[in-house]
Amino acid sequence: MKKPLMPLVMNYMRPIYVYDLDFIAQRFQAMAKALKNVRLFYAMKANSNPGVLSKLKSLGAGADVVSLGEIKRALECGFQPQDIVYSGVGKTKFEISEALKLGIYQINVESLPELERIGKLAREMGKKAQVALRLNPDVDIKTHPYIATGLKDNKFGMELSLIPALISCLKNYADSISLVGVSLHLGSQMLEFSGYEEALQKLKKVYLDLKKDFPELKKFDFGGGLGIFYDRVDLALEESLLQQYAKITLETLSDLNCELQSEPGRWLVAHCGALITQVQYIKETSAKTFVIVDAGMNHLIRPSLYEASHRIEPLLKGTSAMVADVVGPICESSDFFAKDRSLTTVKEGDFLAVMASGAYGYSMASVYNLQELPLEICI
């Protein structure tokens, strides 16, 4: 977020998510350059704002979706069925049928029962589903346990020991399923890559083995998950991490001579967004000071859910400092953005920006306490 925010609050009504589309373009272009010849499918769950989606579509992105609702939103924003990869662990019969009718580019399969369901539905519809197997290498990438997805006790993906049963199912439904890819996703907010490199090596061997039985196999989806820094602005270091990530990926996989796919989300859009909120009260107690604002965990749940630490900046900076908890209006003790945070002194009526909230902000918002959702503005 590089653009001035103060003009946006001239007619303030309620909290505002603001997204800098030029910044998104810079990030996408940097990633596309680093991951040369990799097809990027933007992970819509990070931010499904129509303006954001339309911008990414115009830049050449595909869409990684996890629900029929996301498929519909992607199509509304100009993506074609052949631009869409369909992931997610709980696809219903109706959702799979609709995806097959549309001719979605690829369905990433998360379980043996899902593969069987796809095979049966596709056979009944006279279709041939294009699927990739999301395989779980049981590798730890040292992230928050709620966003780790590559361990054997996670609900995501399939253990490698299940491969013989998957092969049997694929052969049983050879008329209605085409195995076109192998998929990997270890989790989100990845900032070091030893586990990732190990997982790529494991899955590369599996890919080559499967290729012997399934010559139509031609795609390797290595997921997303590249992290950012929430507590500071260090875009140069994030670029350096992107280069490391790309080097490991391309050196490991480029000799497969297949379509390489990635599903980036957070790295593209987190820094593009800020949540603007207004200070309602400064509450002093014997223990601490509370800055009470009109946005809360219902608008940005990451601090409450993941103990995430977002930078918080007043739109008009003063000269003195204060230490306070920044909290919202929701009737939960977990409704906070920061605890014991050092801030430029603020007063009632001032505006704060919760930075790096362009990913997993509005897309995870709720109307708990019947609070209105924030506005969204693209600039």
C-alpha positions in Angstrom: 0.0 0.0 0.0 1.8 3.1 -1.3 -1.0 5.6 -1.9 -2.4 8.2 0.5 -5.4 7.1 2.5 -6.7 10.3 4.2 -8.8 11.4 1.2 -10.8 8.1 1.6 -12.3 9.1 5.0 -13.8 12.5 4.0 -17.3 11.0 4.1 -16.6 8.1 6.5 -19.5 5.9 7.3 -17.9 2.6 8.5 -14.6 0.7 8.3 -13.1 0.5 4.8 -10.9 -2.1 3.1 -8.8 -0.3 0.5 -6.8 -2.1 -2.2 -4.0 -0.7 -4.3 -4.3 -2.3 -7.7 -1.1 -1.0 -9.1 0.8 -2.6 -6.2 -0.9 -5.9 -7.0 0.3 -5.6 -10.6 3.9 -5.0 -9.4 3.8 -8.1 -7.2 2.2 -10.3 -9.9 4.7 -9.2 -12.5 7.6 -9.9 -10.1 6.3 -13.4 -9.3 5.7 -14.1 -13.0 9.2 -13.1 -13.9 10.8 -15.1 -11.1 8.7 -18.2 -11.8 9.3 -18.1 -15.5 7.0 -20.3 -17.6 4.9 -21.3 -14.5 1.2 -20.9 -14.8 -0.1 -18.8 -11.9 -3.5 -19.5 -10.6 -4.4 -16.8 -8.0 -5.8 -18.3 -4.8 -9.2 -16.5 -4.6 -9.8 -17.3 -1.0 -7.2 -14.7 -0.1 -9.2 -11.8 -1.6 -12.2 -12.3 -3.9 -13.0 -8.6 -4.5 -14.2 -8.2 -8.1 -11.8 -5.3 -8.8 -8.8 -7.4 -7.5 -9.9 -10.4 -9.6 -10.4 -8.4 -12.8 -7.0 -6.8 -12.4 -5.3 -10.2 -11.9 -7.2 -11.6 -14.9 -6.0 -8.7 -17.1 -2.4 -9.6 -16.0 -2.7 -13.2 -17.2 -3.5 -15.0 -13.9 -5.8 -18.0 -13.7 -8.0 -18.7 -10.7 -7.6 -21.3 -7.9 -11.0 -21.8 -6.4 -12.4 -23.8 -3.4 -16.2 -23.5 -3.9 -18.9 -23.1 -6.5 -19.3 -19.6 -5.2 -15.7 -18.8 -6.1 -16.2 -20.4 -9.5 -19.2 -18.2 -10.2 -17.3 -15.1 -9.0 -14.3 -15.9 -11.2 -16.6 -16.3 -14.2 -18.3 -13.0 -13.5 -14.9 -11.3 -13.5 -13.9 -12.6 -16.9 -12.1 -15.9 -16.2 -13.0 -18.8 -18.5 -13.5 -22.4 -17.3 -10.0 -23.2 -18.7 -8.5 -20.6 -16.4 -9.8 -22.3 -13.3 -8.3 -25.0 -11.0 -10.8 -26.3 -8.4 -9.3 -27.3 -5.1 -10.9 -28.0 -1.6 -11.5 -30.9 0.6 -15.4 -30.9 0.8 -16.7 -30.7 -2.8 -20.4 -31.6 -2.9 -22.0 -33.7 -5.7 -23.7 -30.6 -7.0 -20.5 -28.6 -7.0 -18.6 -31.4 -8.9 -21.4 -31.8 -11.4 -21.5 -28.0 -12.1 -17.7 -28.0 -12.5 -17.9 -30.9 -15.0 -20.7 -29.2 -16.9 -18.5 -26.1 -17.2 -15.4 -28.0 -18.3 -13.2 -26.7 -15.4 -9.5 -26.9 -16.4 -8.5 -29.2 -13.5 -10.0 -30.6 -10.3 -7.5 -31.1 -7.5 -8.6 -34.3 -5.7 -8.2 -34.4 -1.9 -9.3 -37.9 -1.0 -10.0 -41.4 -2.4 -13.8 -41.0 -1.8 -13.7 -37.7 -3.7 -11.9 -39.4 -6.6 -14.5 -42.2 -6.7 -17.3 -39.6 -6.6 -15.9 -37.7 -9.5 -15.5 -40.9 -11.5 -19.0 -41.9 -10.9 -20.6 -38.5 -11.6 -18.5 -38.0 -14.7 -19.5 -41.4 -16.0 -23.2 -40.7 -15.4 -22.8 -37.4 -17.3 -20.8 -38.8 -20.2 -17.9 -36.5 -19.2 -14.2 -37.1 -18.7 -12.9 -35.2 -15.6 -9.4 -33.7 -15.7 -7.9 -34.4 -12.3 -4.8 -33.8 -10.3 -4.0 -35.8 -7.1 -3.2 -33.6 -4.1 -0.6 -35.7 -2.3 0.6 -35.1 1.2 4.3 -35.6 1.7 4.1 -35.3 5.6 6.6 -32.4 5.6 6.6 -29.6 8.2 7.2 -26.0 6.9 7.3 -24.4 10.4 4.2 -22.2 10.1 1.2 -21.6 12.4 -0.6 -25.0 12.9 -3.9 -23.6 11.6 -2.4 -22.9 8.2 -0.1 -26.0 7.9 -1.6 -28.4 5.4 1.2 -30.9 4.5 1.3 -33.1 7.5 -0.3 -36.5 7.9 -2.6 -35.3 10.6 -4.0 -32.5 8.4 -7.3 -32.9 6.6 -5.7 -31.9 3.3 -4.3 -34.1 0.6 -3.7 -37.9 0.5 -0.9 -39.9 2.1 1.6 -41.4 -0.3 0.7 -44.9 1.1 -2.7 -44.4 -0.6 -1.2 -44.3 -4.1 -1.9 -48.0 -5.0 -5.6 -47.5 -4.1 -5.7 -44.3 -6.1 -4.2 -46.1 -9.1 -6.7 -48.8 -8.8 -9.6 -46.3 -8.7 -8.2 -44.3 -11.7 -8.0 -47.5 -13.8 -11.5 -48.4 -12.7 -12.8 -45.1 -14.0 -10.5 -44.8 -17.0 -13.5 -43.9 -19.2 -14.5 -40.9 -17.0 -11.3 -39.7 -15.3 -8.0 -38.5 -16.8 -5.1 -38.1 -14.5 -3.4 -35.0 -15.7 -1.5 -33.7 -12.7 0.1 -34.1 -9.3 -0.6 -31.4 -6.7 1.2 -30.3 -3.6 0.5 -27.6 -1.0 2.3 -27.5 2.3 0.5 -24.6 3.9 0.6 -20.8 4.1 3.0 -18.1 5.3 6.2 -20.0 4.3 9.4 -18.1 5.0 12.0 -20.9 4.8 12.2 -23.6 2.3 14.1 -26.7 3.5 10.8 -28.6 4.1 9.5 -27.3 0.7 12.5 -28.6 -1.2 12.2 -32.0 0.5 8.5 -32.2 -0.4 9.3 -31.3 -4.1 11.9 -34.1 -4.3 9.4 -36.6 -2.8 6.6 -35.6 -5.2 8.9 -35.5 -8.2 9.6 -39.2 -7.8 5.9 -39.9 -7.4 5.2 -38.0 -10.5 7.7 -39.9 -12.6 6.4 -43.2 -11.3 2.8 -42.3 -12.0 3.8 -41.1 -15.5 4.6 -44.8 -16.4 1.0 -45.8 -15.9 -0.7 -42.6 -16.9 1.0 -41.0 -20.0 -1.6 -38.2 -20.0 0.0 -36.9 -16.8 1.5 -33.5 -17.8 1.1 -31.0 -14.9 2.8 -30.5 -11.6 1.0 -28.1 -9.2 3.5 -27.0 -6.4 0.9 -24.9 -4.6 1.5 -21.5 -3.1 2.1 -20.4 0.5 5.0 -17.9 0.1 4.9 -15.7 3.1 5.3 -12.0 3.9 6.3 -9.9 6.9 3.4 -8.4 8.8 5.4 -6.6 11.5 7.5 -4.5 9.2 7.9 -3.3 5.6 10.8 -5.1 3.9 9.8 -5.7 0.3 13.4 -6.2 -0.7 13.7 -9.2 1.7 10.4 -10.6 0.4 11.7 -10.3 -3.1 14.8 -12.2 -2.1 12.7 -14.9 -0.6 10.7 -15.1 -3.8 14.0 -15.6 -5.7 15.1 -18.4 -3.4 11.6 -20.0 -3.7 11.7 -19.8 -7.5 15.3 -21.1 -7.7 14.5 -24.2 -5.6 11.3 -24.8 -7.5 12.7 -24.5 -11.1 16.0 -26.3 -10.4 14.0 -29.2 -8.9 11.2 -29.5 -11.4 12.2 -28.0 -14.7 13.5 -31.3 -16.1 10.0 -32.8 -15.9 9.1 -31.0 -19.1 5.6 -30.5 -17.9 3.2 -27.6 -17.2 4.2 -26.2 -13.8 1.5 -24.5 -11.8 1.4 -22.4 -8.7 -1.4 -21.0 -6.5 -0.2 -17.8 -5.0 -2.4 -15.6 -2.8 -1.1 -13.8 0.2 2.2 -12.7 -1.4 0.3 -11.0 -4.2 -2.4 -9.2 -2.3 -1.6 -8.8 1.4 0.5 -5.6 1.2 -2.0 -4.1 -1.3 -4.7 -3.7 1.3 -5.3 -1.8 4.5 -8.3 -1.7 6.8 -9.2 1.8 7.8 -11.0 2.2 11.2 -12.0 5.1 13.4 -11.1 5.6 17.1 -14.3 5.7 19.1 -13.0 5.9 22.7 -9.7 6.1 24.6 -10.4 4.0 27.8 -8.1 4.2 30.7 -8.0 1.5 33.4 -5.7 0.9 36.3 -4.0 -1.8 34.2 -3.8 -0.4 30.7 -5.1 1.9 28.0 -7.6 0.7 25.4 -8.0 2.3 22.0 -11.5 1.2 21.0 -12.2 1.3 17.3 -15.2 0.6 15.1 -13.7 -2.4 13.3 -13.2 -5.7 15.1 -12.5 -9.4 14.8 -15.6 -9.6 12.7 -13.8 -7.5 10.0 -10.2 -8.9 10.4 -10.0 -12.1 12.4 -6.3 -12.9 11.8 -5.0 -11.4 15.1 -7.6 -13.3 17.1 -7.4 -16.5 15.2 -3.7 -16.7 14.3 -2.1 -14.3 16.8 -1.1 -12.3 13.8 0.7 -9.0 14.4 -0.4 -6.4 11.8 1.2 -2.9 11.8 -1.2 -0.2 12.8 -0.6 3.3 11.7 -2.5 6.5 12.4 -3.5 8.3 9.2 -2.3 11.6 10.8 0.8 10.9 12.8 1.4 12.9 16.0 4.7 13.6 17.8 4.0 11.8 21.2 3.6 8.1 21.9 1.4 5.8 23.8 1.2 2.1 24.7 -2.3 0.6 24.3 -4.4 -2.4 23.4 -6.2 -1.7 20.1 -9.6 -3.4 20.4 -12.9 -3.5 18.6 -16.6 -3.3 19.5 -17.4 -7.1 19.5 -18.6 -8.8 22.7 -15.6 -11.2 22.9 -12.4 -10.8 24.9 -10.5 -12.1 21.8 -11.6 -9.0 19.8 -8.3 -7.2 19.5 -5.9 -6.0 16.8 -2.9 -5.5 19.0 -1.9 -5.7 22.7 0.5 -3.5 24.5 1.3 -1.8 21.2 3.4 1.4 21.0 1.5 3.9 18.9 1.7 7.6 18.0 -0.8 9.1 20.4 -4.3 9.1 19.1 -7.6 10.6 20.2 -11.3 10.0 19.7 -12.2 10.5 16.0 -8.8 9.8 14.6 -8.3 7.1 12.0 -6.1 4.1 12.1 -4.9 1.8 9.2 -4.4 -1.8 9.9 -1.8 -2.6 7.3 -1.1 -5.7 5.2 -4.7 -6.8 5.4 -5.3 -7.3 1.7 -5.2 -11.1 2.2 -7.6 -13.0 4.4 -9.3 -9.9 5.6 -12.6 -9.1 4.0 -12.8 -12.7 2.6 -13.0 -14.0 6.2 -15.2 -11.2 7.6 -18.6 -11.9 9.2 -21.6 -10.0 10.5 -21.2 -11.3 14.0 -23.1 -9.0 16.5 -25.0 -8.0 13.3 -22.3 -5.5 12.6 -22.2 -4.3 9.0 -19.4 -5.6 6.7 -16.8 -3.0 5.8 -16.8 -1.1 2.6 -14.3 -2.1 -0.1 -12.5 0.4 -2.4 -10.0 -0.2 -5.1 -7.6 2.6 -5.9 
